[in-house]
Amino acid sequence: MKNIILSLLLLPFYGVAQEDLLDEIGTNETNTIVESAFKSLKIVNLESTKLASKGDFYFIVAHRFGFVNNGFDDFFGLDNANTQLKFLYGINEWLTVHASRSGFQETYDLALKYRLVAQRNEGFPVTIVGFNSLAINTELKEKDFPELTFENRLSYVTQILISRKISDKLSFEIAPTYFHENTLRDILDENNQVIMPNPQDNSQFAIGMGGRYKLTNRWSLNIDYVAHLNRTKESIYKNPLSIGFDLETGGHVFQMHFTNSNAMHEAGYLGQTTGDWGKGEFGFGFNLVRVF
């Protein structure tokens, strides 16, 4: 934990050095930064390589409804909703910070997102962005877990986001991911019995992939998927897959999608997605992004 905190503290200094290095590069037209690989800060669940501009303040409201497979019993999931409220600010052109609160496990989430290098015309072929988040699960209660400590509530995520704008219409991203959950949920079998052998490691690895295809000047098709690399075979959790559309409307982006994940913060959707697309266990969701 100490190493993680130290790394977070040192990241801004590394970013300043990176910014200085980029300033020394020539500004001729063939060496300009490639803009707008992604129009929104997230592809769907997966963070994109877009950062907030310096001084921009974002307010983001995100909803995930229940799965559609129950039909009219809960009106295809619309009777059940999980909400996240997020505040995000661009410290400068290479560093963005956010704070959010989600209904899923009553989670508070803090994060840093920082550009290490940018894709350039006839220059560096990809944009590389780092992302670190800290989630605090406040759903766990001391009356239920007498030995509970604050550290038990924490989960950490570190991602390297690597994107390339292939053309004016098509962008792609890959995201090697490490995340650590200090407290893991019990792993249950199909009869809801706790499975003791081969528990899930607290430290977990995944690889995310996502893309955007521009359909019109305002509409785009977005898809992202994350493959868990060391999930125990007894786990009930699934890999998150999300498919949706972005609509740009002036000062905000409206994202509409279907996903098998109820959680919206990184540790939640990476490690605790339960929906199975093959069984109709996916639900409608949206992200409303407003810039001030």
C-alpha positions in Angstrom: 0.0 0.0 0.0 2.9 2.4 0.8 4.4 1.8 -2.6 1.1 2.6 -4.3 0.6 5.8 -2.4 4.2 6.9 -3.1 3.7 6.2 -6.8 0.6 8.4 -6.8 2.5 11.2 -5.2 5.3 11.0 -7.7 3.1 10.9 -10.9 2.6 14.6 -11.2 6.4 15.2 -11.2 6.8 12.7 -14.0 4.0 14.4 -16.0 5.7 17.8 -15.7 8.9 16.3 -17.1 6.9 14.7 -19.9 5.2 18.0 -20.7 8.6 19.8 -20.9 9.9 17.2 -23.2 6.9 17.6 -25.5 7.3 21.3 -25.5 10.8 20.9 -27.0 9.4 19.0 -30.0 8.9 21.1 -33.1 5.4 22.4 -33.8 5.4 22.0 -37.6 2.3 20.6 -39.2 3.6 17.1 -39.7 4.4 16.8 -36.0 1.1 18.0 -34.5 -0.8 16.0 -31.9 -3.6 13.8 -33.1 -6.8 15.0 -31.5 -10.1 13.3 -30.6 -9.4 9.6 -30.7 -12.3 9.5 -28.3 -14.9 12.2 -27.7 -15.8 11.1 -24.2 -13.7 10.4 -21.1 -15.0 6.8 -21.1 -15.5 4.4 -24.0 -18.4 2.8 -22.1 -17.0 1.3 -18.8 -13.4 1.5 -19.8 -11.5 4.8 -19.5 -10.5 6.4 -22.8 -7.3 8.3 -23.4 -9.3 11.6 -23.5 -8.5 14.0 -20.7 -10.3 17.1 -19.6 -8.8 20.4 -20.9 -7.1 22.7 -18.3 -9.7 24.3 -16.1 -12.6 22.3 -17.4 -15.0 21.0 -14.8 -17.2 18.0 -15.6 -20.4 16.8 -13.9 -21.2 13.2 -14.9 -24.4 11.3 -14.0 -24.3 7.6 -14.8 -27.1 5.0 -14.5 -27.2 1.3 -14.8 -30.5 -0.4 -14.8 -31.3 -4.1 -14.0 -31.0 -6.9 -16.5 -33.6 -7.3 -19.2 -34.1 -11.0 -18.8 -36.8 -10.6 -16.1 -39.1 -9.1 -18.7 -42.2 -7.2 -17.5 -41.7 -8.3 -13.8 -39.4 -5.3 -13.4 -40.1 -3.7 -16.7 -37.0 -5.1 -18.4 -34.8 -3.8 -15.5 -36.0 -0.2 -15.5 -37.5 -0.6 -12.1 -34.0 -1.2 -10.7 -31.3 1.5 -11.0 -27.7 2.0 -9.8 -26.5 5.6 -10.0 -23.0 7.2 -9.9 -22.3 10.9 -9.5 -18.9 12.1 -10.6 -17.1 15.4 -10.4 -14.0 15.8 -12.6 -11.5 18.6 -13.2 -8.7 19.2 -15.6 -5.7 20.4 -13.5 -3.8 21.0 -16.7 -3.7 19.6 -20.2 -2.0 16.4 -19.1 -3.6 15.7 -15.7 -7.2 15.1 -14.8 -8.6 14.2 -11.3 -12.1 12.9 -10.3 -14.1 12.0 -7.3 -17.3 10.0 -7.4 -19.9 8.2 -5.4 -21.7 5.0 -6.6 -24.8 3.2 -5.3 -23.0 -0.1 -6.0 -21.6 -1.1 -2.6 -22.0 2.6 -1.5 -18.6 3.2 -3.1 -16.5 6.4 -3.0 -13.9 6.6 -5.7 -10.8 8.9 -6.3 -8.7 8.8 -9.4 -5.9 10.4 -11.4 -5.6 10.3 -15.1 -2.4 11.6 -16.8 -1.0 11.6 -20.3 2.5 10.2 -20.8 2.8 10.7 -24.5 0.5 11.8 -27.4 0.0 10.4 -30.8 1.4 12.7 -33.5 1.0 13.0 -37.2 4.0 11.3 -38.8 5.4 10.9 -35.3 4.7 8.8 -32.3 2.0 6.3 -33.4 -0.1 6.0 -30.2 -1.3 8.0 -27.2 -0.4 6.5 -23.8 -2.2 7.6 -20.7 -1.9 6.3 -17.1 -4.9 5.8 -14.8 -4.9 5.1 -11.0 -8.0 4.9 -8.8 -8.7 4.2 -5.2 -12.2 2.9 -4.2 -13.7 2.8 -0.7 -16.5 0.3 0.0 -18.7 1.8 2.7 -21.4 -0.9 2.4 -19.4 -3.2 4.8 -20.7 -2.6 8.3 -18.7 -3.1 11.6 -21.7 -4.7 13.2 -21.5 -7.5 10.6 -17.7 -7.7 10.6 -16.4 -6.8 14.1 -12.8 -7.0 13.0 -13.3 -4.7 10.0 -10.7 -2.0 9.5 -10.6 0.9 7.1 -8.0 -0.8 4.9 -10.3 -3.7 4.4 -12.6 -1.4 2.5 -10.0 -0.4 -0.1 -9.5 -1.4 -3.7 -6.8 -0.1 -6.1 -6.6 0.0 -9.9 -3.7 0.8 -12.2 -4.1 0.9 -15.9 -2.0 1.9 -18.9 -4.4 3.1 -21.7 -2.9 2.9 -25.2 -5.0 4.2 -28.1 -4.5 4.9 -31.7 -6.7 7.0 -34.0 -6.6 4.9 -37.1 -8.7 7.2 -39.3 -11.2 10.1 -38.9 -13.8 7.5 -38.1 -12.1 4.6 -36.3 -10.1 4.6 -33.0 -8.9 1.6 -30.9 -7.6 1.2 -27.4 -5.9 -1.5 -25.3 -5.6 -1.3 -21.5 -3.3 -3.6 -19.5 -4.7 -3.6 -16.0 -3.7 -4.5 -12.4 -6.2 -4.2 -9.6 -6.1 -5.3 -5.9 -9.1 -5.8 -3.7 -8.3 -5.8 0.0 -11.6 -7.5 0.8 -13.0 -10.1 -1.6 -16.6 -11.3 -1.6 -17.2 -15.0 -0.8 -17.1 -17.1 -3.9 -20.3 -19.1 -4.3 -21.4 -22.1 -6.3 -24.7 -22.4 -8.2 -26.4 -23.4 -5.0 -25.1 -20.3 -3.2 -22.7 -22.4 -1.0 -19.4 -20.9 -0.1 -16.5 -22.5 -2.0 -13.4 -22.8 0.1 -10.7 -24.2 -2.2 -8.7 -22.0 -4.6 -10.0 -18.6 -3.4 -9.5 -15.6 -5.7 -6.2 -13.8 -5.3 -6.6 -10.3 -4.0 -4.1 -9.1 -6.7 -5.7 -9.5 -10.2 -4.8 -8.8 -13.8 -6.8 -8.0 -16.8 -6.6 -6.7 -20.4 -9.1 -4.2 -21.7 -10.0 -3.5 -25.3 -12.3 -0.9 -26.8 -13.1 1.0 -29.9 -15.1 3.9 -31.4 -16.5 4.1 -34.9 -17.9 7.5 -36.0 -21.2 7.0 -37.7 -22.1 10.7 -38.3 -20.8 14.1 -37.1 -22.7 13.5 -33.8 -23.1 9.8 -33.5 -20.6 7.0 -32.8 -20.7 3.3 -32.0 -18.6 2.3 -28.9 -17.6 -1.1 -27.6 -15.4 -2.2 -24.8 -14.5 -5.6 -23.2 -12.2 -6.6 -20.4 -10.7 -10.1 -20.1 -9.8 -11.2 -16.5 -6.5 -13.1 -16.6 -6.2 -14.8 -13.3 -9.8 -15.4 -12.2 -10.3 -18.6 -10.2 -12.3 -21.2 -12.0 -14.9 -21.3 -9.2 -15.7 -17.6 -9.5 -19.3 -16.5 -10.3 -18.0 -13.3 -12.0 -17.9 -12.6 -15.7 -15.9 -10.5 -18.1 -17.6 -7.1 -18.7 -18.8 -6.4 -22.2 -20.5 -3.2 -23.2 -22.0 -1.9 -26.5 -23.5 1.5 -27.0 -23.7 4.8 -28.8 -22.4 8.3 -28.1 -24.4 11.4 -29.0 -22.6 14.8 -29.0 -25.0 17.6 -28.2 -23.2 20.9 -27.8 -21.8 21.2 -24.3 -22.3 17.5 -23.3 -22.0 13.9 -24.5 -24.8 11.5 -23.9 -23.8 7.8 -23.9 -26.4 5.1 -24.2 -25.4 1.4 -24.0 -26.1 -2.1 -22.9 -23.7 -3.8 -20.4 -23.6 -6.9 -18.2 -22.0 -4.8 -15.4 -23.9 -3.1 -12.6 -20.8 -1.4 -11.2 -19.4 1.7 -12.8 -16.2 2.3 -10.8 -13.2 0.4 -12.0 -12.6 -2.2 -9.2 -16.4 -3.0 -9.4 -16.8 -3.7 -13.0 -13.4 -5.3 -13.4 -13.8 -7.8 -10.6 -17.5 -8.1 -9.8 -19.5 -8.2 -13.0 -22.1 -10.9 -12.7 -24.1 -10.7 -16.0 -24.0 -13.4 -18.7 -24.9 -12.0 -22.1 -25.8 -15.5 -23.3 -28.6 -15.6 -20.6 -29.9 -12.2 -21.3 -28.2 -10.8 -18.2 -27.4 -7.4 -19.5 -29.1 -4.0 -18.9 -29.6 -0.6 -20.3 -27.4 2.2 -19.0 -26.4 5.8 -19.8 -23.7 8.3 -19.0 -24.7 12.0 -19.1 -21.5 14.2 -19.3 -21.8 17.9 -18.8 -18.8 20.3 -19.2 -18.6 23.7 -17.5 
